[in-house]
Every structure is written in structure tokens, then in C-alpha cells.
Amino acid sequence: MSLSENNSENKIPPENSGSFEYNFSGREIKLLARFLRKNQSQIPSGLENFSRKVELYIYSLMSIDEVEKFFRTED
């Protein structure tokens, strides 16, 4: 899972006009998925699609049983 950057001046772009690149490690994706799931009621408006993409990525890697176990564990 990665994000891509098109803003060479490192300024925060106006809404809907920028991106950046970051390649998440497997551990980072898992930690992020658990964090977002645990805090889903607090996810700010505008980050719902990102949260959903992370969750869908986890689902693409595991069976339903594995996903259920994954989200039940803390580590």
C-alpha cells in the first residue's frame, strides 16, 4: 500500500489537488488497520475513504477467519 507525492515544494496543497508517496511496511499497515478499527467512531470526516481502503487491503490479504482473529488481537 502506498501514497504518491506530486508536490515538490512540500507545501500543503489545496483540497483535492495533491498527493504524496509512502510505502507502508506490512507491520505499519497492520498497526494502522487495528488503530483505525479501534477508533472508527473518532475518524475525522474526510478520512473515511482512507480508512476503508486500509481495511479492504487487510481483507485482500487474509481469509474472513484470519481477519476476525486479526482484529480481535492487540499485537
KEKOL-801908 format. One record per residue (C-alpha): x negated, y negated, z; residue in one letter. Coordinates in steps of 0.1 Angstrom, whole numbers, padded with zeros to 4 digits, always signed. Layout:
XYZa...
# end
This chain:
+0000+0000+0000m-0015-0034-0009s-0006-0070-0014l-0023-0092-0040s-0036-0128-0039e-0032-0154-0066n-0041-0185-0045n-0078-0192-0049s-0077-0224-0027e-0064-0205+0004n-0035-0229+0008k-0002-0216+0019i+0019-0216-0013p+0054-0229-0017p+0081-0204-0011e+0084-0177-0039n+0051-0187-0056s+0021-0169-0040g+0007-0136-0030s-0025-0121-0016f-0042-0087-0017e-0048-0065+0013y-0053-0027+0012n-0039-0012+0043f-0056+0019+0058s-0034+0049+0065g-0037+0041+0102r-0027+0005+0097e+0004+0015+0077i+0015+0039+0104k+0010+0014+0131l+0028-0013+0111l+0057+0011+0104a+0061+0020+0140r+0059-0016+0151f+0085-0028+0126l+0108+0001+0135r+0104-0006+0173k+0110-0043+0168n+0135-0042+0139q+0161-0063+0158s+0135-0091+0160q+0122-0091+0124i+0125-0127+0112p+0148-0134+0083s+0128-0131+0051g+0107-0101+0062l+0134-0075+0059e+0123-0065+0024n+0087-0061+0035f+0098-0040+0065s+0119-0018+0042r+0091-0013+0018k+0068-0002+0046v+0095+0023+0058e+0101+0036+0023l+0064+0041+0019y+0063+0063+0050i+0093+0082+0038y+0074+0089+0005s+0045+0105+0024l+0065+0128+0047m+0094+0151+0049s+0125+0140+0068i+0115+0162+0098d+0080+0147+0097e+0094+0111+0096v+0117+0118+0125e+0088+0131+0146k+0066+0103+0134f+0090+0076+0146f+0096+0094+0180r+0059+0095+0189t+0039+0065+0202e+0005+0072+0187d
# end
